[in-house]
Amino acid sequence: MPNARIAGMGMYVPDNVVTNDDMTKLVDTTDEWIRERSGIHERRFINEECGASDLALEATKIALEKANMSADEIDFIIFATLSPDYNFPGSGVLLQDKLGLGKIGALDVRNQCSGFIYGLSVANAYIRAGIYKNILLVGAEVHSTGVDFSEEGRHIAVLFGDGAGAAIISATDEERGVLSTHLHANGAKSMELCLINPGSRKIPRYYDGIWDDGTLYPQMNGREVFKHAVTLFPKVIKEALETNGFTTEDINLLVPHQANMRITEAVAQRLKLRPDQYFSNIHKYGNTTAASIPIALYEAIEEGRVKDGDLVILAAFGSGFTWASAAIRW
Ligand code: ACO
């Protein structure tokens, strides 16, 4: 049975840097409020019309180059996003077309912040089953055009940024790659972090008042998210370690979903991790949801923080609630 390894990674963020001071022109906030609560200094916003698939294309080009591979070697696409170009079809088929990949399958994953790890678990299963050899897995988001910059939405608007990350997951006979994935969800908490409309529950779907009741923008119970994140992140990381007979001492690098620096620090503290054992770049990009793990992993590799043979742990928590982890022998 082959193993599934990450053969190359790429990332792309728009050029437009929006600092916290720039944010004060869009929303009633301060640099101090944002930094203290989230660790974010700046994020990227698109400044021309484009969708998640456009950002994903740029990240994919770099991932292919790093994997030393051409696009026509990809035999399946998995696209994780909560901000698809259109309600339907999914962004996966748009990316497939942009890459000129004719008839290969494209699967969209709707697991928000956990989307990249959910996608990785699918890629791992397909590769281990011998169905595909080179899977393109992307996480890409355009948040900036979909958040509420009014007082009701400002606690959310300041946290998110646009960007994309891509990974080529390839079959290998070597003793390396994905060791395990663990996926969890608790739909009872679905309304704690959600974007309700336009949704299929309403008749008519576009009802009078839809513009005024806030349901066209993301809604978040920040304290509930924080409380669950700081307990479920450590739990799912320990699950990954225990399944493979490791302890926290064995972690070379934890790359968590970049939700909020306070969450990452609380998780690291609970697991008693040294600063060199975890990675954060939220100060530069804010929270890019499904794109945050591949963007962070790409930068960690580029900074020389991931070496052959290292134990890399990926972990995520987010809307759903969903949470997940992956253990990778690099
Ligand atoms: N700028 C300035 N003031 C603000 C802002 C803002 N952007 N947003 C809210 N405030 C004000 C509120 O109006 C309130 O004012 P008041 O005390 O006069 O009523 C005050 O700040 C506190 O508001 P809260 O919403 O209670 O803010 P809290 O201290 O809980 O912090 C936050 C909000 C940062 C979202 C916090 O709950 C948190 O860290 N939650 C974790 C959620 C998270 O990080 N989610 C990331 C996305 S989800 C994911 O990826 C898992």
Residues whose N, C-alpha, C, O or C-beta is under 5 A from the ligand:
A	BS01	ACO	D28 T29 T30 W33 R37 C113 R154 H155 V158 G222 R223 V225 F226 A259 N260 F317 G318
